Amino acid sequence: MIITMSFISKTVSMIGLAIGVITIVAFSLTFVPAANVEVQSFTALLWFAGGVLLWIIPLQVIDALKLVRVQRRIRRIIYPYLVNAVQVGAFVYYVVQLEARVSGVVFSGVGLVLFSFAIVLIARGVYRLISRRVADELGPRVRVQ
């Protein structure tokens, strides 16, 4: 029971941290004059950040495309970049649709591009940190004697 509560509390705190970071990124864009981002309601900003966090679900579906085996060498080299391009393009489309639905947060075109760019960079950085940590914990695959 204690292990379950610890897992639940860690999960809730991680979700809260993610929503907080997304909210800070979106709110910090209001201070960039070229971005032309207007936040009319902090509650709407939190709903927008929660909606952006829900992007994890379709992201995992698109990420499953990386499991498809590609035979030819050139296609095998290009395929991961293509999947990443599809992920980023679908994310930008999702954010545009989400911004249209949440009425308390207004982004200009430049603001949406800057927000999407910042979130993609943060996500890539977090992914690299996690993958390095996992690689360090697993240790080397091949032992040299």
PABAKE-559548 format. One record per residue (C-alpha): residue in three letters; residue number from 0; z, x, y. Coordinates in nm, 2 decimals. Each point is the difference from the previous one (the first is absolute). Layout:
<nodes>
<node residuo="ALA" num="NUM" z="Z" x="X" y="Y"/>
...
</nodes>
This chain:
<nodes>
<node residuo="MET" num="0" z="0.00" x="0.00" y="0.00"/>
<node residuo="ILE" num="1" z="0.08" x="0.28" y="0.24"/>
<node residuo="ILE" num="2" z="-0.33" x="0.18" y="-0.08"/>
<node residuo="THR" num="3" z="-0.19" x="-0.32" y="0.08"/>
<node residuo="MET" num="4" z="0.18" x="-0.05" y="0.33"/>
<node residuo="SER" num="5" z="-0.06" x="0.36" y="0.09"/>
<node residuo="PHE" num="6" z="-0.38" x="-0.04" y="-0.08"/>
<node residuo="ILE" num="7" z="-0.01" x="-0.33" y="0.20"/>
<node residuo="SER" num="8" z="0.18" x="0.16" y="0.30"/>
<node residuo="LYS" num="9" z="-0.23" x="0.30" y="0.00"/>
<node residuo="THR" num="10" z="-0.31" x="-0.22" y="-0.03"/>
<node residuo="VAL" num="11" z="0.11" x="-0.22" y="0.29"/>
<node residuo="SER" num="12" z="0.08" x="0.30" y="0.21"/>
<node residuo="MET" num="13" z="-0.34" x="0.16" y="-0.07"/>
<node residuo="ILE" num="14" z="-0.18" x="-0.32" y="0.09"/>
<node residuo="GLY" num="15" z="0.21" x="-0.02" y="0.32"/>
<node residuo="LEU" num="16" z="-0.08" x="0.36" y="0.09"/>
<node residuo="ALA" num="17" z="-0.37" x="-0.06" y="-0.06"/>
<node residuo="ILE" num="18" z="-0.01" x="-0.31" y="0.22"/>
<node residuo="GLY" num="19" z="0.20" x="0.19" y="0.26"/>
<node residuo="VAL" num="20" z="-0.25" x="0.28" y="0.01"/>
<node residuo="ILE" num="21" z="-0.29" x="-0.23" y="0.02"/>
<node residuo="THR" num="22" z="0.17" x="-0.19" y="0.28"/>
<node residuo="ILE" num="23" z="0.07" x="0.32" y="0.19"/>
<node residuo="VAL" num="24" z="-0.36" x="0.12" y="-0.03"/>
<node residuo="ALA" num="25" z="-0.13" x="-0.34" y="0.13"/>
<node residuo="PHE" num="26" z="0.25" x="-0.02" y="0.28"/>
<node residuo="SER" num="27" z="-0.06" x="0.37" y="0.10"/>
<node residuo="LEU" num="28" z="-0.36" x="-0.09" y="0.05"/>
<node residuo="THR" num="29" z="0.10" x="-0.23" y="0.29"/>
<node residuo="PHE" num="30" z="0.08" x="0.32" y="0.20"/>
<node residuo="VAL" num="31" z="-0.35" x="0.13" y="-0.04"/>
<node residuo="PRO" num="32" z="-0.21" x="-0.15" y="0.28"/>
<node residuo="ALA" num="33" z="-0.33" x="0.05" y="-0.17"/>
<node residuo="ALA" num="34" z="0.12" x="-0.19" y="-0.31"/>
<node residuo="ASN" num="35" z="0.06" x="-0.32" y="0.19"/>
<node residuo="VAL" num="36" z="0.25" x="-0.14" y="-0.25"/>
<node residuo="GLU" num="37" z="0.22" x="-0.29" y="0.11"/>
<node residuo="VAL" num="38" z="0.31" x="-0.11" y="-0.18"/>
<node residuo="GLN" num="39" z="0.11" x="-0.34" y="0.11"/>
<node residuo="SER" num="40" z="0.27" x="-0.06" y="-0.26"/>
<node residuo="PHE" num="41" z="0.21" x="0.25" y="-0.20"/>
<node residuo="THR" num="42" z="0.02" x="-0.25" y="-0.29"/>
<node residuo="ALA" num="43" z="-0.38" x="-0.02" y="-0.01"/>
<node residuo="LEU" num="44" z="-0.01" x="0.38" y="-0.01"/>
<node residuo="LEU" num="45" z="0.24" x="0.00" y="-0.30"/>
<node residuo="TRP" num="46" z="-0.22" x="-0.26" y="-0.17"/>
<node residuo="PHE" num="47" z="-0.31" x="0.21" y="0.07"/>
<node residuo="ALA" num="48" z="0.18" x="0.31" y="-0.15"/>
<node residuo="GLY" num="49" z="0.10" x="-0.20" y="-0.30"/>
<node residuo="GLY" num="50" z="-0.36" x="-0.11" y="-0.04"/>
<node residuo="VAL" num="51" z="-0.12" x="0.35" y="0.02"/>
<node residuo="LEU" num="52" z="0.25" x="0.10" y="-0.26"/>
<node residuo="LEU" num="53" z="-0.14" x="-0.27" y="-0.23"/>
<node residuo="TRP" num="54" z="-0.32" x="0.20" y="0.00"/>
<node residuo="ILE" num="55" z="0.16" x="0.20" y="-0.29"/>
<node residuo="ILE" num="56" z="-0.11" x="-0.27" y="-0.25"/>
<node residuo="PRO" num="57" z="-0.37" x="0.01" y="0.06"/>
<node residuo="LEU" num="58" z="0.02" x="0.38" y="0.05"/>
<node residuo="GLN" num="59" z="0.12" x="0.03" y="-0.36"/>
<node residuo="VAL" num="60" z="-0.28" x="-0.22" y="-0.12"/>
<node residuo="ILE" num="61" z="-0.26" x="0.22" y="0.18"/>
<node residuo="ASP" num="62" z="0.18" x="0.31" y="-0.12"/>
<node residuo="ALA" num="63" z="-0.06" x="-0.11" y="-0.36"/>
<node residuo="LEU" num="64" z="-0.37" x="0.08" y="0.07"/>
<node residuo="LYS" num="65" z="0.10" x="0.37" y="-0.03"/>
<node residuo="LEU" num="66" z="0.06" x="-0.06" y="-0.37"/>
<node residuo="VAL" num="67" z="-0.37" x="-0.08" y="-0.06"/>
<node residuo="ARG" num="68" z="-0.17" x="0.29" y="-0.18"/>
<node residuo="VAL" num="69" z="-0.30" x="0.15" y="0.18"/>
<node residuo="GLN" num="70" z="-0.24" x="0.21" y="-0.22"/>
<node residuo="ARG" num="71" z="-0.22" x="0.19" y="0.23"/>
<node residuo="ARG" num="72" z="0.14" x="0.30" y="0.19"/>
<node residuo="ILE" num="73" z="-0.12" x="-0.09" y="0.35"/>
<node residuo="ARG" num="74" z="0.12" x="-0.36" y="-0.04"/>
<node residuo="ARG" num="75" z="0.33" x="0.13" y="-0.13"/>
<node residuo="ILE" num="76" z="0.04" x="0.21" y="0.31"/>
<node residuo="ILE" num="77" z="-0.09" x="-0.28" y="0.24"/>
<node residuo="TYR" num="78" z="0.17" x="-0.29" y="-0.17"/>
<node residuo="PRO" num="79" z="0.36" x="0.07" y="0.12"/>
<node residuo="TYR" num="80" z="-0.12" x="0.03" y="0.36"/>
<node residuo="LEU" num="81" z="-0.19" x="-0.33" y="-0.04"/>
<node residuo="VAL" num="82" z="0.31" x="-0.17" y="-0.13"/>
<node residuo="ASN" num="83" z="0.20" x="0.14" y="0.29"/>
<node residuo="ALA" num="84" z="-0.26" x="-0.13" y="0.24"/>
<node residuo="VAL" num="85" z="0.01" x="-0.34" y="-0.16"/>
<node residuo="GLN" num="86" z="0.38" x="0.00" y="0.03"/>
<node residuo="VAL" num="87" z="0.00" x="0.10" y="0.37"/>
<node residuo="GLY" num="88" z="-0.28" x="-0.25" y="0.09"/>
<node residuo="ALA" num="89" z="0.17" x="-0.28" y="-0.18"/>
<node residuo="PHE" num="90" z="0.33" x="0.09" y="0.17"/>
<node residuo="VAL" num="91" z="-0.16" x="-0.01" y="0.34"/>
<node residuo="TYR" num="92" z="-0.16" x="-0.34" y="-0.08"/>
<node residuo="TYR" num="93" z="0.34" x="-0.13" y="-0.12"/>
<node residuo="VAL" num="94" z="0.17" x="0.12" y="0.32"/>
<node residuo="VAL" num="95" z="-0.26" x="-0.17" y="0.22"/>
<node residuo="GLN" num="96" z="0.04" x="-0.32" y="-0.19"/>
<node residuo="LEU" num="97" z="0.38" x="0.03" y="0.01"/>
<node residuo="GLU" num="98" z="0.00" x="0.07" y="0.38"/>
<node residuo="ALA" num="99" z="-0.21" x="-0.32" y="0.04"/>
<node residuo="ARG" num="100" z="0.26" x="-0.20" y="-0.19"/>
<node residuo="VAL" num="101" z="0.32" x="0.13" y="0.17"/>
<node residuo="SER" num="102" z="-0.01" x="-0.14" y="0.35"/>
<node residuo="GLY" num="103" z="0.28" x="0.21" y="0.16"/>
<node residuo="VAL" num="104" z="-0.17" x="0.34" y="-0.04"/>
<node residuo="VAL" num="105" z="-0.34" x="0.07" y="0.17"/>
<node residuo="PHE" num="106" z="-0.20" x="0.31" y="-0.07"/>
<node residuo="SER" num="107" z="-0.32" x="0.12" y="0.17"/>
<node residuo="GLY" num="108" z="-0.27" x="0.16" y="-0.20"/>
<node residuo="VAL" num="109" z="0.13" x="0.35" y="0.09"/>
<node residuo="GLY" num="110" z="0.35" x="-0.11" y="-0.08"/>
<node residuo="LEU" num="111" z="-0.09" x="-0.12" y="-0.34"/>
<node residuo="VAL" num="112" z="-0.19" x="0.33" y="-0.08"/>
<node residuo="LEU" num="113" z="0.30" x="0.20" y="0.12"/>
<node residuo="PHE" num="114" z="0.25" x="-0.21" y="-0.20"/>
<node residuo="SER" num="115" z="-0.21" x="0.02" y="-0.31"/>
<node residuo="PHE" num="116" z="-0.05" x="0.37" y="0.04"/>
<node residuo="ALA" num="117" z="0.37" x="0.06" y="0.05"/>
<node residuo="ILE" num="118" z="0.10" x="-0.21" y="-0.31"/>
<node residuo="VAL" num="119" z="-0.26" x="0.17" y="-0.22"/>
<node residuo="LEU" num="120" z="0.12" x="0.34" y="0.11"/>
<node residuo="ILE" num="121" z="0.37" x="-0.09" y="-0.06"/>
<node residuo="ALA" num="122" z="-0.09" x="-0.15" y="-0.34"/>
<node residuo="ARG" num="123" z="-0.19" x="0.31" y="-0.10"/>
<node residuo="GLY" num="124" z="0.29" x="0.22" y="0.11"/>
<node residuo="VAL" num="125" z="0.25" x="-0.20" y="-0.20"/>
<node residuo="TYR" num="126" z="-0.22" x="0.01" y="-0.30"/>
<node residuo="ARG" num="127" z="-0.03" x="0.38" y="0.02"/>
<node residuo="LEU" num="128" z="0.37" x="0.04" y="0.03"/>
<node residuo="ILE" num="129" z="0.07" x="-0.23" y="-0.30"/>
<node residuo="SER" num="130" z="-0.27" x="0.18" y="-0.21"/>
<node residuo="ARG" num="131" z="0.14" x="0.34" y="0.08"/>
<node residuo="ARG" num="132" z="0.35" x="-0.11" y="-0.08"/>
<node residuo="VAL" num="133" z="-0.11" x="-0.14" y="-0.33"/>
<node residuo="ALA" num="134" z="-0.20" x="0.31" y="-0.08"/>
<node residuo="ASP" num="135" z="0.30" x="0.22" y="0.08"/>
<node residuo="GLU" num="136" z="0.22" x="-0.21" y="-0.23"/>
<node residuo="LEU" num="137" z="-0.24" x="0.00" y="-0.29"/>
<node residuo="GLY" num="138" z="-0.06" x="0.37" y="0.02"/>
<node residuo="PRO" num="139" z="-0.31" x="0.19" y="-0.10"/>
<node residuo="ARG" num="140" z="-0.23" x="-0.14" y="-0.27"/>
<node residuo="VAL" num="141" z="-0.08" x="0.33" y="-0.16"/>
<node residuo="ARG" num="142" z="0.26" x="0.26" y="-0.08"/>
<node residuo="VAL" num="143" z="-0.10" x="0.35" y="0.04"/>
<node residuo="GLN" num="144" z="0.17" x="0.24" y="-0.23"/>
</nodes>
